[in-house]
Amino acid sequence: MRRSKAPLRRSADHRIIAGVVGGIAEHFGLNVTLLRVVYVVVSILSVAFPGILVYLLLWIIIPSGNSELAAPTS
């Protein structure tokens, strides 16, 4: 597992709903698809509600990774 030096942000490239799981996978250097599958399975096993609630909270807490919102790198 490789951790990125960049701060945790929602993914603009690996986005299905809000890019939360994609951003976490990019930040920690994990396979995006595998992490999505694990997240869905864990959410279903926890009767889905906690998984949905956690996703919504992360959507609010983690800043967007959109290029127009990111600080310029020069």
N, CA, C, O and CB atoms as a CASP TS submission, in Angstrom:
PFRMAT TS
TARGET T0000
AUTHOR 0000-0000-0000
METHOD Language model
MODEL 1
PARENT N/A
ATOM      1  N   MET     1       0.856  -1.181   0.000  1.00  0.00           N
ATOM      2  CA  MET     1       0.000   0.000   0.000  1.00  0.00           C
ATOM      3  C   MET     1       0.890   1.227   0.000  1.00  0.00           C
ATOM      4  O   MET     1       1.721   1.403   0.890  1.00  0.00           O
ATOM      5  CB  MET     1      -0.967   0.007   1.224  1.00  0.00           C
ATOM      6  N   ARG     2       0.713   2.066  -0.993  1.00  0.00           N
ATOM      7  CA  ARG     2       1.502   3.275  -1.151  1.00  0.00           C
ATOM      8  C   ARG     2       0.637   4.473  -0.804  1.00  0.00           C
ATOM      9  O   ARG     2      -0.437   4.653  -1.378  1.00  0.00           O
ATOM     10  CB  ARG     2       2.064   3.393  -2.590  1.00  0.00           C
ATOM     11  N   ARG     3       1.093   5.289   0.127  1.00  0.00           N
ATOM     12  CA  ARG     3       0.341   6.472   0.494  1.00  0.00           C
ATOM     13  C   ARG     3       0.847   7.671  -0.305  1.00  0.00           C
ATOM     14  O   ARG     3       2.050   7.911  -0.406  1.00  0.00           O
ATOM     15  CB  ARG     3       0.447   6.739   2.009  1.00  0.00           C
ATOM     16  N   SER     4      -0.079   8.395  -0.855  1.00  0.00           N
ATOM     17  CA  SER     4       0.235   9.584  -1.637  1.00  0.00           C
ATOM     18  C   SER     4       0.636  10.721  -0.698  1.00  0.00           C
ATOM     19  O   SER     4       0.181  10.774   0.445  1.00  0.00           O
ATOM     20  CB  SER     4      -0.971   9.999  -2.521  1.00  0.00           C
ATOM     21  N   LYS     5       1.484  11.627  -1.178  1.00  0.00           N
ATOM     22  CA  LYS     5       1.855  12.789  -0.379  1.00  0.00           C
ATOM     23  C   LYS     5       0.801  13.884  -0.474  1.00  0.00           C
ATOM     24  O   LYS     5       0.783  14.804   0.344  1.00  0.00           O
ATOM     25  CB  LYS     5       3.209  13.327  -0.825  1.00  0.00           C
ATOM     26  N   ALA     6      -0.076  13.788  -1.470  1.00  0.00           N
ATOM     27  CA  ALA     6      -1.140  14.772  -1.645  1.00  0.00           C
ATOM     28  C   ALA     6      -2.218  14.560  -0.588  1.00  0.00           C
ATOM     29  O   ALA     6      -2.401  13.439  -0.111  1.00  0.00           O
ATOM     30  CB  ALA     6      -1.747  14.679  -3.066  1.00  0.00           C
ATOM     31  N   PRO     7      -2.933  15.617  -0.215  1.00  0.00           N
ATOM     32  CA  PRO     7      -4.012  15.459   0.768  1.00  0.00           C
ATOM     33  C   PRO     7      -5.166  14.637   0.191  1.00  0.00           C
ATOM     34  O   PRO     7      -5.328  14.538  -1.025  1.00  0.00           O
ATOM     35  CB  PRO     7      -4.525  16.838   1.227  1.00  0.00           C
ATOM     36  N   LEU     8      -5.949  14.060   1.069  1.00  0.00           N
ATOM     37  CA  LEU     8      -7.093  13.260   0.659  1.00  0.00           C
ATOM     38  C   LEU     8      -8.141  14.155   0.010  1.00  0.00           C
ATOM     39  O   LEU     8      -8.579  15.142   0.601  1.00  0.00           O
ATOM     40  CB  LEU     8      -7.693  12.503   1.863  1.00  0.00           C
ATOM     41  N   ARG     9      -8.537  13.805  -1.201  1.00  0.00           N
ATOM     42  CA  ARG     9      -9.559  14.541  -1.938  1.00  0.00           C
ATOM     43  C   ARG     9     -10.461  13.551  -2.653  1.00  0.00           C
ATOM     44  O   ARG     9     -10.048  12.430  -2.952  1.00  0.00           O
ATOM     45  CB  ARG     9      -8.920  15.533  -2.946  1.00  0.00           C
ATOM     46  N   ARG    10     -11.705  13.968  -2.930  1.00  0.00           N
ATOM     47  CA  ARG    10     -12.594  13.131  -3.728  1.00  0.00           C
ATOM     48  C   ARG    10     -12.054  13.087  -5.149  1.00  0.00           C
ATOM     49  O   ARG    10     -11.568  14.091  -5.669  1.00  0.00           O
ATOM     50  CB  ARG    10     -14.063  13.667  -3.700  1.00  0.00           C
ATOM     51  N   SER    11     -12.141  11.925  -5.768  1.00  0.00           N
ATOM     52  CA  SER    11     -11.568  11.730  -7.091  1.00  0.00           C
ATOM     53  C   SER    11     -12.415  12.376  -8.178  1.00  0.00           C
ATOM     54  O   SER    11     -13.640  12.253  -8.187  1.00  0.00           O
ATOM     55  CB  SER    11     -11.406  10.255  -7.374  1.00  0.00           C
ATOM     56  N   ALA    12     -11.749  13.061  -9.083  1.00  0.00           N
ATOM     57  CA  ALA    12     -12.427  13.598 -10.261  1.00  0.00           C
ATOM     58  C   ALA    12     -12.362  12.584 -11.400  1.00  0.00           C
ATOM     59  O   ALA    12     -13.190  12.621 -12.311  1.00  0.00           O
ATOM     60  CB  ALA    12     -11.794  14.946 -10.694  1.00  0.00           C
ATOM     61  N   ASP    13     -11.390  11.686 -11.355  1.00  0.00           N
ATOM     62  CA  ASP    13     -11.196  10.699 -12.420  1.00  0.00           C
ATOM     63  C   ASP    13     -11.966   9.408 -12.175  1.00  0.00           C
ATOM     64  O   ASP    13     -12.503   8.825 -13.117  1.00  0.00           O
ATOM     65  CB  ASP    13      -9.727  10.385 -12.568  1.00  0.00           C
ATOM     66  N   HIS    14     -12.031   8.953 -10.930  1.00  0.00           N
ATOM     67  CA  HIS    14     -12.678   7.689 -10.582  1.00  0.00           C
ATOM     68  C   HIS    14     -13.961   7.959  -9.817  1.00  0.00           C
ATOM     69  O   HIS    14     -14.115   7.539  -8.670  1.00  0.00           O
ATOM     70  CB  HIS    14     -11.734   6.796  -9.751  1.00  0.00           C
ATOM     71  N   ARG    15     -14.866   8.655 -10.453  1.00  0.00           N
ATOM     72  CA  ARG    15     -16.103   9.074  -9.817  1.00  0.00           C
ATOM     73  C   ARG    15     -17.273   8.277 -10.371  1.00  0.00           C
ATOM     74  O   ARG    15     -17.454   8.187 -11.585  1.00  0.00           O
ATOM     75  CB  ARG    15     -16.334  10.576 -10.017  1.00  0.00           C
ATOM     76  N   ILE    16     -18.070   7.695  -9.469  1.00  0.00           N
ATOM     77  CA  ILE    16     -19.340   7.095  -9.877  1.00  0.00           C
ATOM     78  C   ILE    16     -20.472   7.927  -9.288  1.00  0.00           C
ATOM     79  O   ILE    16     -21.383   8.328 -10.012  1.00  0.00           O
ATOM     80  CB  ILE    16     -19.442   5.599  -9.415  1.00  0.00           C
ATOM     81  N   ILE    17     -20.427   8.190  -7.996  1.00  0.00           N
ATOM     82  CA  ILE    17     -21.428   9.070  -7.380  1.00  0.00           C
ATOM     83  C   ILE    17     -20.767  10.402  -7.033  1.00  0.00           C
ATOM     84  O   ILE    17     -21.054  11.425  -7.655  1.00  0.00           O
ATOM     85  CB  ILE    17     -22.053   8.412  -6.102  1.00  0.00           C
ATOM     86  N   ALA    18     -19.888  10.383  -6.044  1.00  0.00           N
ATOM     87  CA  ALA    18     -19.238  11.626  -5.626  1.00  0.00           C
ATOM     88  C   ALA    18     -17.721  11.526  -5.628  1.00  0.00           C
ATOM     89  O   ALA    18     -17.046  12.525  -5.376  1.00  0.00           O
ATOM     90  CB  ALA    18     -19.712  12.016  -4.251  1.00  0.00           C
ATOM     91  N   GLY    19     -17.168  10.356  -5.903  1.00  0.00           N
ATOM     92  CA  GLY    19     -15.721  10.192  -5.947  1.00  0.00           C
ATOM     93  C   GLY    19     -15.077   9.920  -4.608  1.00  0.00           C
ATOM     94  O   GLY    19     -13.855   9.995  -4.484  1.00  0.00           O
ATOM     95  N   VAL    20     -15.883   9.601  -3.592  1.00  0.00           N
ATOM     96  CA  VAL    20     -15.347   9.377  -2.246  1.00  0.00           C
ATOM     97  C   VAL    20     -14.448   8.143  -2.213  1.00  0.00           C
ATOM     98  O   VAL    20     -13.288   8.229  -1.810  1.00  0.00           O
ATOM     99  CB  VAL    20     -16.493   9.221  -1.230  1.00  0.00           C
ATOM    100  N   VAL    21     -14.975   7.005  -2.634  1.00  0.00           N
ATOM    101  CA  VAL    21     -14.197   5.761  -2.585  1.00  0.00           C
ATOM    102  C   VAL    21     -13.027   5.839  -3.569  1.00  0.00           C
ATOM    103  O   VAL    21     -11.940   5.344  -3.272  1.00  0.00           O
ATOM    104  CB  VAL    21     -15.100   4.533  -2.910  1.00  0.00           C
ATOM    105  N   GLY    22     -13.235   6.451  -4.727  1.00  0.00           N
ATOM    106  CA  GLY    22     -12.151   6.629  -5.688  1.00  0.00           C
ATOM    107  C   GLY    22     -11.032   7.485  -5.125  1.00  0.00           C
ATOM    108  O   GLY    22      -9.857   7.195  -5.349  1.00  0.00           O
ATOM    109  N   GLY    23     -11.382   8.535  -4.396  1.00  0.00           N
ATOM    110  CA  GLY    23     -10.381   9.399  -3.776  1.00  0.00           C
ATOM    111  C   GLY    23      -9.591   8.693  -2.692  1.00  0.00           C
ATOM    112  O   GLY    23      -8.379   8.878  -2.574  1.00  0.00           O
ATOM    113  N   ILE    24     -10.281   7.878  -1.896  1.00  0.00           N
ATOM    114  CA  ILE    24      -9.598   7.104  -0.851  1.00  0.00           C
ATOM    115  C   ILE    24      -8.641   6.101  -1.487  1.00  0.00           C
ATOM    116  O   ILE    24      -7.509   5.937  -1.032  1.00  0.00           O
ATOM    117  CB  ILE    24     -10.626   6.370   0.054  1.00  0.00           C
ATOM    118  N   ALA    25      -9.103   5.433  -2.543  1.00  0.00           N
ATOM    119  CA  ALA    25      -8.252   4.452  -3.236  1.00  0.00           C
ATOM    120  C   ALA    25      -7.025   5.131  -3.842  1.00  0.00           C
ATOM    121  O   ALA    25      -5.915   4.610  -3.728  1.00  0.00           O
ATOM    122  CB  ALA    25      -9.053   3.722  -4.340  1.00  0.00           C
ATOM    123  N   GLU    26      -7.207   6.278  -4.478  1.00  0.00           N
ATOM    124  CA  GLU    26      -6.069   7.006  -5.061  1.00  0.00           C
ATOM    125  C   GLU    26      -5.092   7.440  -3.973  1.00  0.00           C
ATOM    126  O   GLU    26      -3.879   7.325  -4.145  1.00  0.00           O
ATOM    127  CB  GLU    26      -6.561   8.237  -5.854  1.00  0.00           C
ATOM    128  N   HIS    27      -5.612   7.935  -2.863  1.00  0.00           N
ATOM    129  CA  HIS    27      -4.768   8.447  -1.792  1.00  0.00           C
ATOM    130  C   HIS    27      -3.878   7.362  -1.193  1.00  0.00           C
ATOM    131  O   HIS    27      -2.708   7.602  -0.894  1.00  0.00           O
ATOM    132  CB  HIS    27      -5.626   9.064  -0.706  1.00  0.00           C
ATOM    133  N   PHE    28      -4.443   6.162  -1.020  1.00  0.00           N
ATOM    134  CA  PHE    28      -3.692   5.078  -0.406  1.00  0.00           C
ATOM    135  C   PHE    28      -3.085   4.120  -1.424  1.00  0.00           C
ATOM    136  O   PHE    28      -2.464   3.131  -1.034  1.00  0.00           O
ATOM    137  CB  PHE    28      -4.579   4.318   0.529  1.00  0.00           C
ATOM    138  N   GLY    29      -3.249   4.389  -2.721  1.00  0.00           N
ATOM    139  CA  GLY    29      -2.653   3.561  -3.757  1.00  0.00           C
ATOM    140  C   GLY    29      -3.302   2.196  -3.890  1.00  0.00           C
ATOM    141  O   GLY    29      -2.618   1.211  -4.171  1.00  0.00           O
ATOM    142  N   LEU    30      -4.604   2.122  -3.693  1.00  0.00           N
ATOM    143  CA  LEU    30      -5.337   0.864  -3.774  1.00  0.00           C
ATOM    144  C   LEU    30      -6.081   0.758  -5.098  1.00  0.00           C
ATOM    145  O   LEU    30      -6.264   1.751  -5.802  1.00  0.00           O
ATOM    146  CB  LEU    30      -6.317   0.737  -2.604  1.00  0.00           C
ATOM    147  N   ASN    31      -6.508  -0.459  -5.428  1.00  0.00           N
ATOM    148  CA  ASN    31      -7.308  -0.696  -6.618  1.00  0.00           C
ATOM    149  C   ASN    31      -8.711  -0.130  -6.372  1.00  0.00           C
ATOM    150  O   ASN    31      -9.373  -0.509  -5.406  1.00  0.00           O
ATOM    151  CB  ASN    31      -7.363  -2.224  -6.969  1.00  0.00           C
ATOM    152  N   VAL    32      -9.157   0.766  -7.234  1.00  0.00           N
ATOM    153  CA  VAL    32     -10.430   1.463  -7.055  1.00  0.00           C
ATOM    154  C   VAL    32     -11.602   0.484  -7.092  1.00  0.00           C
ATOM    155  O   VAL    32     -12.489   0.546  -6.241  1.00  0.00           O
ATOM    156  CB  VAL    32     -10.606   2.539  -8.134  1.00  0.00           C
ATOM    157  N   THR    33     -11.609  -0.406  -8.059  1.00  0.00           N
ATOM    158  CA  THR    33     -12.715  -1.353  -8.198  1.00  0.00           C
ATOM    159  C   THR    33     -12.798  -2.286  -6.995  1.00  0.00           C
ATOM    160  O   THR    33     -13.885  -2.530  -6.473  1.00  0.00           O
ATOM    161  CB  THR    33     -12.558  -2.168  -9.483  1.00  0.00           C
ATOM    162  N   LEU    34     -11.674  -2.800  -6.560  1.00  0.00           N
ATOM    163  CA  LEU    34     -11.661  -3.695  -5.406  1.00  0.00           C
ATOM    164  C   LEU    34     -12.158  -2.981  -4.155  1.00  0.00           C
ATOM    165  O   LEU    34     -12.932  -3.556  -3.390  1.00  0.00           O
ATOM    166  CB  LEU    34     -10.251  -4.245  -5.172  1.00  0.00           C
ATOM    167  N   LEU    35     -11.735  -1.756  -3.934  1.00  0.00           N
ATOM    168  CA  LEU    35     -12.185  -1.003  -2.768  1.00  0.00           C
ATOM    169  C   LEU    35     -13.687  -0.735  -2.835  1.00  0.00           C
ATOM    170  O   LEU    35     -14.365  -0.789  -1.809  1.00  0.00           O
ATOM    171  CB  LEU    35     -11.418   0.319  -2.658  1.00  0.00           C
ATOM    172  N   ARG    36     -14.214  -0.449  -4.019  1.00  0.00           N
ATOM    173  CA  ARG    36     -15.663  -0.253  -4.178  1.00  0.00           C
ATOM    174  C   ARG    36     -16.427  -1.520  -3.815  1.00  0.00           C
ATOM    175  O   ARG    36     -17.436  -1.464  -3.112  1.00  0.00           O
ATOM    176  CB  ARG    36     -15.996   0.166  -5.623  1.00  0.00           C
ATOM    177  N   VAL    37     -15.945  -2.659  -4.294  1.00  0.00           N
ATOM    178  CA  VAL    37     -16.605  -3.934  -4.001  1.00  0.00           C
ATOM    179  C   VAL    37     -16.573  -4.205  -2.498  1.00  0.00           C
ATOM    180  O   VAL    37     -17.584  -4.603  -1.918  1.00  0.00           O
ATOM    181  CB  VAL    37     -15.927  -5.095  -4.775  1.00  0.00           C
ATOM    182  N   VAL    38     -15.427  -3.995  -1.869  1.00  0.00           N
ATOM    183  CA  VAL    38     -15.309  -4.207  -0.422  1.00  0.00           C
ATOM    184  C   VAL    38     -16.254  -3.272   0.322  1.00  0.00           C
ATOM    185  O   VAL    38     -16.914  -3.697   1.271  1.00  0.00           O
ATOM    186  CB  VAL    38     -13.850  -3.985   0.050  1.00  0.00           C
ATOM    187  N   TYR    39     -16.332  -2.022  -0.083  1.00  0.00           N
ATOM    188  CA  TYR    39     -17.204  -1.053   0.586  1.00  0.00           C
ATOM    189  C   TYR    39     -18.669  -1.457   0.470  1.00  0.00           C
ATOM    190  O   TYR    39     -19.416  -1.367   1.445  1.00  0.00           O
ATOM    191  CB  TYR    39     -16.999   0.346  -0.003  1.00  0.00           C
ATOM    192  N   VAL    40     -19.085  -1.900  -0.708  1.00  0.00           N
ATOM    193  CA  VAL    40     -20.476  -2.310  -0.908  1.00  0.00           C
ATOM    194  C   VAL    40     -20.793  -3.555  -0.081  1.00  0.00           C
ATOM    195  O   VAL    40     -21.847  -3.625   0.551  1.00  0.00           O
ATOM    196  CB  VAL    40     -20.752  -2.577  -2.402  1.00  0.00           C
ATOM    197  N   VAL    41     -19.892  -4.533  -0.083  1.00  0.00           N
ATOM    198  CA  VAL    41     -20.123  -5.765   0.687  1.00  0.00           C
ATOM    199  C   VAL    41     -20.213  -5.450   2.172  1.00  0.00           C
ATOM    200  O   VAL    41     -21.107  -5.953   2.851  1.00  0.00           O
ATOM    201  CB  VAL    41     -18.999  -6.794   0.427  1.00  0.00           C
ATOM    202  N   VAL    42     -19.310  -4.633   2.687  1.00  0.00           N
ATOM    203  CA  VAL    42     -19.346  -4.262   4.104  1.00  0.00           C
ATOM    204  C   VAL    42     -20.624  -3.480   4.409  1.00  0.00           C
ATOM    205  O   VAL    42     -21.221  -3.673   5.468  1.00  0.00           O
ATOM    206  CB  VAL    42     -18.096  -3.424   4.484  1.00  0.00           C
ATOM    207  N   SER    43     -21.048  -2.613   3.513  1.00  0.00           N
ATOM    208  CA  SER    43     -22.276  -1.851   3.715  1.00  0.00           C
ATOM    209  C   SER    43     -23.494  -2.765   3.753  1.00  0.00           C
ATOM    210  O   SER    43     -24.381  -2.584   4.587  1.00  0.00           O
ATOM    211  CB  SER    43     -22.441  -0.808   2.615  1.00  0.00           C
ATOM    212  N   ILE    44     -23.542  -3.736   2.862  1.00  0.00           N
ATOM    213  CA  ILE    44     -24.670  -4.669   2.840  1.00  0.00           C
ATOM    214  C   ILE    44     -24.684  -5.528   4.103  1.00  0.00           C
ATOM    215  O   ILE    44     -25.743  -5.764   4.684  1.00  0.00           O
ATOM    216  CB  ILE    44     -24.607  -5.565   1.588  1.00  0.00           C
ATOM    217  N   LEU    45     -23.524  -5.989   4.521  1.00  0.00           N
ATOM    218  CA  LEU    45     -23.455  -6.812   5.730  1.00  0.00           C
ATOM    219  C   LEU    45     -23.814  -6.027   6.988  1.00  0.00           C
ATOM    220  O   LEU    45     -24.198  -6.612   8.001  1.00  0.00           O
ATOM    221  CB  LEU    45     -22.065  -7.399   5.877  1.00  0.00           C
ATOM    222  N   SER    46     -23.691  -4.710   6.924  1.00  0.00           N
ATOM    223  CA  SER    46     -24.058  -3.877   8.075  1.00  0.00           C
ATOM    224  C   SER    46     -25.465  -3.309   7.899  1.00  0.00           C
ATOM    225  O   SER    46     -25.791  -2.273   8.479  1.00  0.00           O
ATOM    226  CB  SER    46     -23.039  -2.730   8.262  1.00  0.00           C
ATOM    227  N   VAL    47     -26.286  -3.970   7.115  1.00  0.00           N
ATOM    228  CA  VAL    47     -27.673  -3.604   6.820  1.00  0.00           C
ATOM    229  C   VAL    47     -27.756  -2.286   6.051  1.00  0.00           C
ATOM    230  O   VAL    47     -28.753  -1.575   6.170  1.00  0.00           O
ATOM    231  CB  VAL    47     -28.480  -3.502   8.115  1.00  0.00           C
ATOM    232  N   ALA    48     -26.753  -1.951   5.280  1.00  0.00           N
ATOM    233  CA  ALA    48     -26.695  -0.852   4.317  1.00  0.00           C
ATOM    234  C   ALA    48     -26.779   0.550   4.909  1.00  0.00           C
ATOM    235  O   ALA    48     -26.080   1.443   4.430  1.00  0.00           O
ATOM    236  CB  ALA    48     -27.783  -1.012   3.348  1.00  0.00           C
ATOM    237  N   PHE    49     -27.589   0.778   5.913  1.00  0.00           N
ATOM    238  CA  PHE    49     -27.750   2.148   6.412  1.00  0.00           C
ATOM    239  C   PHE    49     -26.445   2.774   6.880  1.00  0.00           C
ATOM    240  O   PHE    49     -26.144   3.892   6.461  1.00  0.00           O
ATOM    241  CB  PHE    49     -28.738   2.164   7.542  1.00  0.00           C
ATOM    242  N   PRO    50     -25.645   2.114   7.731  1.00  0.00           N
ATOM    243  CA  PRO    50     -24.391   2.751   8.150  1.00  0.00           C
ATOM    244  C   PRO    50     -23.457   3.059   6.976  1.00  0.00           C
ATOM    245  O   PRO    50     -22.768   4.079   6.989  1.00  0.00           O
ATOM    246  CB  PRO    50     -23.673   1.860   9.144  1.00  0.00           C
ATOM    247  N   GLY    51     -23.427   2.188   5.963  1.00  0.00           N
ATOM    248  CA  GLY    51     -22.572   2.436   4.806  1.00  0.00           C
ATOM    249  C   GLY    51     -22.999   3.670   4.033  1.00  0.00           C
ATOM    250  O   GLY    51     -22.162   4.450   3.579  1.00  0.00           O
ATOM    251  N   ILE    52     -24.302   3.840   3.887  1.00  0.00           N
ATOM    252  CA  ILE    52     -24.827   5.022   3.194  1.00  0.00           C
ATOM    253  C   ILE    52     -24.548   6.275   4.010  1.00  0.00           C
ATOM    254  O   ILE    52     -24.138   7.299   3.464  1.00  0.00           O
ATOM    255  CB  ILE    52     -26.344   4.879   2.933  1.00  0.00           C
ATOM    256  N   LEU    53     -24.767   6.196   5.299  1.00  0.00           N
ATOM    257  CA  LEU    53     -24.526   7.339   6.182  1.00  0.00           C
ATOM    258  C   LEU    53     -23.053   7.746   6.170  1.00  0.00           C
ATOM    259  O   LEU    53     -22.730   8.930   6.078  1.00  0.00           O
ATOM    260  CB  LEU    53     -24.968   7.010   7.613  1.00  0.00           C
ATOM    261  N   VAL    54     -22.169   6.761   6.264  1.00  0.00           N
ATOM    262  CA  VAL    54     -20.729   7.052   6.236  1.00  0.00           C
ATOM    263  C   VAL    54     -20.345   7.690   4.908  1.00  0.00           C
ATOM    264  O   VAL    54     -19.570   8.646   4.884  1.00  0.00           O
ATOM    265  CB  VAL    54     -19.905   5.765   6.467  1.00  0.00           C
ATOM    266  N   TYR    55     -20.882   7.169   3.796  1.00  0.00           N
ATOM    267  CA  TYR    55     -20.575   7.730   2.478  1.00  0.00           C
ATOM    268  C   TYR    55     -21.016   9.187   2.396  1.00  0.00           C
ATOM    269  O   TYR    55     -20.272  10.034   1.901  1.00  0.00           O
ATOM    270  CB  TYR    55     -21.255   6.906   1.369  1.00  0.00           C
ATOM    271  N   LEU    56     -22.219   9.484   2.878  1.00  0.00           N
ATOM    272  CA  LEU    56     -22.717  10.869   2.854  1.00  0.00           C
ATOM    273  C   LEU    56     -21.863  11.790   3.720  1.00  0.00           C
ATOM    274  O   LEU    56     -21.580  12.924   3.333  1.00  0.00           O
ATOM    275  CB  LEU    56     -24.173  10.919   3.328  1.00  0.00           C
ATOM    276  N   LEU    57     -21.457  11.308   4.880  1.00  0.00           N
ATOM    277  CA  LEU    57     -20.581  12.120   5.746  1.00  0.00           C
ATOM    278  C   LEU    57     -19.231  12.377   5.083  1.00  0.00           C
ATOM    279  O   LEU    57     -18.720  13.496   5.122  1.00  0.00           O
ATOM    280  CB  LEU    57     -20.369  11.424   7.105  1.00  0.00           C
ATOM    281  N   LEU    58     -18.652  11.335   4.470  1.00  0.00           N
ATOM    282  CA  LEU    58     -17.376  11.514   3.783  1.00  0.00           C
ATOM    283  C   LEU    58     -17.523  12.465   2.596  1.00  0.00           C
ATOM    284  O   LEU    58     -16.609  13.238   2.309  1.00  0.00           O
ATOM    285  CB  LEU    58     -16.827  10.161   3.312  1.00  0.00           C
ATOM    286  N   TRP    59     -18.658  12.415   1.907  1.00  0.00           N
ATOM    287  CA  TRP    59     -18.933  13.309   0.781  1.00  0.00           C
ATOM    288  C   TRP    59     -18.881  14.768   1.252  1.00  0.00           C
ATOM    289  O   TRP    59     -18.371  15.640   0.549  1.00  0.00           O
ATOM    290  CB  TRP    59     -20.320  12.988   0.149  1.00  0.00           C
ATOM    291  N   ILE    60     -19.411  15.012   2.439  1.00  0.00           N
ATOM    292  CA  ILE    60     -19.425  16.371   2.992  1.00  0.00           C
ATOM    293  C   ILE    60     -18.045  16.771   3.507  1.00  0.00           C
ATOM    294  O   ILE    60     -17.621  17.911   3.319  1.00  0.00           O
ATOM    295  CB  ILE    60     -20.458  16.479   4.124  1.00  0.00           C
ATOM    296  N   ILE    61     -17.344  15.844   4.152  1.00  0.00           N
ATOM    297  CA  ILE    61     -16.076  16.158   4.833  1.00  0.00           C
ATOM    298  C   ILE    61     -14.899  16.258   3.869  1.00  0.00           C
ATOM    299  O   ILE    61     -14.088  17.177   3.987  1.00  0.00           O
ATOM    300  CB  ILE    61     -15.776  15.103   5.883  1.00  0.00           C
ATOM    301  N   ILE    62     -14.787  15.331   2.918  1.00  0.00           N
ATOM    302  CA  ILE    62     -13.623  15.293   2.028  1.00  0.00           C
ATOM    303  C   ILE    62     -13.796  16.330   0.925  1.00  0.00           C
ATOM    304  O   ILE    62     -14.812  16.324   0.230  1.00  0.00           O
ATOM    305  CB  ILE    62     -13.430  13.873   1.420  1.00  0.00           C
ATOM    306  N   PRO    63     -12.821  17.219   0.752  1.00  0.00           N
ATOM    307  CA  PRO    63     -12.937  18.242  -0.292  1.00  0.00           C
ATOM    308  C   PRO    63     -12.864  17.638  -1.698  1.00  0.00           C
ATOM    309  O   PRO    63     -12.299  16.565  -1.911  1.00  0.00           O
ATOM    310  CB  PRO    63     -11.838  19.288  -0.122  1.00  0.00           C
ATOM    311  N   SER    64     -13.449  18.361  -2.636  1.00  0.00           N
ATOM    312  CA  SER    64     -13.480  17.910  -4.030  1.00  0.00           C
ATOM    313  C   SER    64     -12.089  17.942  -4.648  1.00  0.00           C
ATOM    314  O   SER    64     -11.260  18.780  -4.294  1.00  0.00           O
ATOM    315  CB  SER    64     -14.439  18.777  -4.852  1.00  0.00           C
ATOM    316  N   GLY    65     -11.845  17.029  -5.565  1.00  0.00           N
ATOM    317  CA  GLY    65     -10.568  16.980  -6.262  1.00  0.00           C
ATOM    318  C   GLY    65     -10.645  17.646  -7.622  1.00  0.00           C
ATOM    319  O   GLY    65      -9.745  17.468  -8.443  1.00  0.00           O
ATOM    320  N   ASN    66     -11.703  18.415  -7.882  1.00  0.00           N
ATOM    321  CA  ASN    66     -11.842  19.095  -9.174  1.00  0.00           C
ATOM    322  C   ASN    66     -10.688  20.054  -9.396  1.00  0.00           C
ATOM    323  O   ASN    66     -10.259  20.751  -8.477  1.00  0.00           O
ATOM    324  CB  ASN    66     -13.178  19.850  -9.252  1.00  0.00           C
ATOM    325  N   SER    67     -10.189  20.084 -10.628  1.00  0.00           N
ATOM    326  CA  SER    67      -9.018  20.904 -10.942  1.00  0.00           C
ATOM    327  C   SER    67      -9.279  22.390 -10.756  1.00  0.00           C
ATOM    328  O   SER    67      -8.360  23.134 -10.413  1.00  0.00           O
ATOM    329  CB  SER    67      -8.573  20.645 -12.358  1.00  0.00           C
ATOM    330  N   GLU    68     -10.517  22.843 -10.977  1.00  0.00           N
ATOM    331  CA  GLU    68     -10.772  24.272 -10.833  1.00  0.00           C
ATOM    332  C   GLU    68     -10.836  24.699  -9.374  1.00  0.00           C
ATOM    333  O   GLU    68     -10.704  25.884  -9.067  1.00  0.00           O
ATOM    334  CB  GLU    68     -12.062  24.642 -11.530  1.00  0.00           C
ATOM    335  N   LEU    69     -11.039  23.732  -8.463  1.00  0.00           N
ATOM    336  CA  LEU    69     -11.059  24.062  -7.039  1.00  0.00           C
ATOM    337  C   LEU    69      -9.704  23.865  -6.391  1.00  0.00           C
ATOM    338  O   LEU    69      -9.455  24.389  -5.305  1.00  0.00           O
ATOM    339  CB  LEU    69     -12.091  23.223  -6.322  1.00  0.00           C
ATOM    340  N   ALA    70      -8.833  23.125  -7.034  1.00  0.00           N
ATOM    341  CA  ALA    70      -7.522  22.841  -6.467  1.00  0.00           C
ATOM    342  C   ALA    70      -6.600  24.053  -6.633  1.00  0.00           C
ATOM    343  O   ALA    70      -6.747  24.849  -7.559  1.00  0.00           O
ATOM    344  CB  ALA    70      -6.904  21.594  -7.133  1.00  0.00           C
ATOM    345  N   ALA    71      -5.666  24.160  -5.722  1.00  0.00           N
ATOM    346  CA  ALA    71      -4.693  25.255  -5.800  1.00  0.00           C
ATOM    347  C   ALA    71      -3.754  25.019  -6.989  1.00  0.00           C
ATOM    348  O   ALA    71      -3.419  23.875  -7.294  1.00  0.00           O
ATOM    349  CB  ALA    71      -3.878  25.372  -4.470  1.00  0.00           C
ATOM    350  N   PRO    72      -3.335  26.082  -7.653  1.00  0.00           N
ATOM    351  CA  PRO    72      -2.434  25.911  -8.789  1.00  0.00           C
ATOM    352  C   PRO    72      -1.080  25.367  -8.337  1.00  0.00           C
ATOM    353  O   PRO    72      -0.580  25.713  -7.267  1.00  0.00           O
ATOM    354  CB  PRO    72      -2.249  27.242  -9.527  1.00  0.00           C
ATOM    355  N   THR    73      -0.501  24.509  -9.175  1.00  0.00           N
ATOM    356  CA  THR    73       0.815  23.955  -8.873  1.00  0.00           C
ATOM    357  C   THR    73       1.818  24.490  -9.880  1.00  0.00           C
ATOM    358  O   THR    73       1.839  24.064 -11.034  1.00  0.00           O
ATOM    359  CB  THR    73       0.789  22.404  -8.891  1.00  0.00           C
ATOM    360  N   SER    74       2.629  25.401  -9.450  1.00  0.00           N
ATOM    361  CA  SER    74       3.641  25.950 -10.355  1.00  0.00           C
ATOM    362  C   SER    74       4.978  26.058  -9.692  1.00  0.00           C
ATOM    363  O   SER    74       5.942  26.502 -10.316  1.00  0.00           O
ATOM    364  CB  SER    74       3.224  27.300 -10.864  1.00  0.00           C
TER
END
